[in-house]
Amino acid sequence: MFERAKRALAGGVSSQFRAMSAPHPMYYERALGSRVWDVDGNELLDFTLSQGPCILGHSHPELLKRVTAAIELGQLFAGQFEEEVLLAETLQRLIPSAQRIRFSSSGSEANHAALRLARYVTGKPKFIKFEGHYHGWFDNVAFGINPKREQLGVSEDPNTIAWGGGIPDELADQVVVLPWNDLTLVEEALSKHHSEIGAIITEPLMSNQGCIEPRPGYLQGLRALCDRFDVALIFDEIITGFRLDLGGAQTHFGVTPDLSVFGKALACGFPLSALVGKERFMSPLERNEVYHGGTLNANNASIAAALATVDILERDDAKAHRHLVEQGKELRDRLGTLGRDLEVPLLVQGPGPMFHVGFTARSEVTEYRDTLDYDTATYGKFVSYMLAQNVRLIGRGLWYISSAHTAEDVDLCLKAAEKALYTMIERQEVERVG
């Protein structure tokens, strides 16, 4: 299938992230619950969950039923309909910053709109982003995503490194890239350049690299600095939204941004993102002073999927959400214990609904530069050994849990991980510590 696909699809894939699979891009034919089946008929226990969206697991029957009913009435109206309003009202109720809402199809689009609004409202063209944070693949945010160690420069004044080719050099002048989790560096940058900086955009929990939680007071400090210098605080909640809490990381950490972006888990595998924000920052859309569009925005299937997802997660005192949090923490903690018992340098960290696994001598990873100490080659071998036991993982170390994962799935995964690590120890493919 891969050889065939390369003759039609560039690189045999439709997203660069899928090209990173080992030993080659995988091809699948169906998925259900916590399982996915590849074209060779292998049944895989899945912790990728389509890179995070499938928070209810794959092909949840109630979700599919509601989507089917919705598209039987029409797949796309290019106009408004009641379910779109109902979803917006639901998000208003759940998300602290959601005074007004706009729907798009992807996180990249929604982040693009958020920055456009921040520039307009503040009257300032530049923005701060952080090393290792991912806010989509559009040109203006494609800096500082995964630079190599020799490219970084000093922490106090990092280099602004483009994410691959084709990105105009002049866009680097609009971005101030800083290490994350260091409030002093943010304050220094704003003190010097606040007349030019209109926004700070951040993952409230650094999910894409290392699943790193903010230091105590860090998000609160960003909020205070943005208020002090008239800067928009933007939370990219594409991953954290509905995973950390039904109100997102802003509810979990108790910090309300000016603008937020939600996606992935919002529609459980259907293309939908939401830009939500305070009225001050969203009102230019109402007055037609800032433009936002998209032919497929708020399409019938995606809205129905999101309504079903939120309904199921909220039902019975958020039983489904509490289950995935509990299973995630159980798996995270037992993987960490396994690594310590076998005396291998396995670091497992993150809140539970998602977490990161990697090989490093560090006891904690707190920002992107720390992640460069991960032994990615060793983790790649671990992923291959897990795949040989029919457990599917993301190659960069991020694990996702769904409400479909069971205690039995956790036990099965732990047995596979134990066997994989023992094999690596026997073959001297991992250095033991202690």
PyMOL commands that set and color helices and strands:
alter all, ss='L'
color gray80, all
select helices_A, chain A and resi 2-6+10-12+16-20+61-71+82-94+107-122+139-141+149-151+169-174+183-193+218-229+249-253+264-267+279-286+300-341+368-371+376-388+407-426
alter helices_A, ss='H'
color red, helices_A
select strands_A, chain A and resi 28-32+35-38+43-46+100-104+126-130+175-178+197-202+232-237+259-262+273-277+346-349+354-359+391-392+398-400
alter strands_A, ss='S'
color yellow, strands_A
deselect
rebuild
show_as cartoon
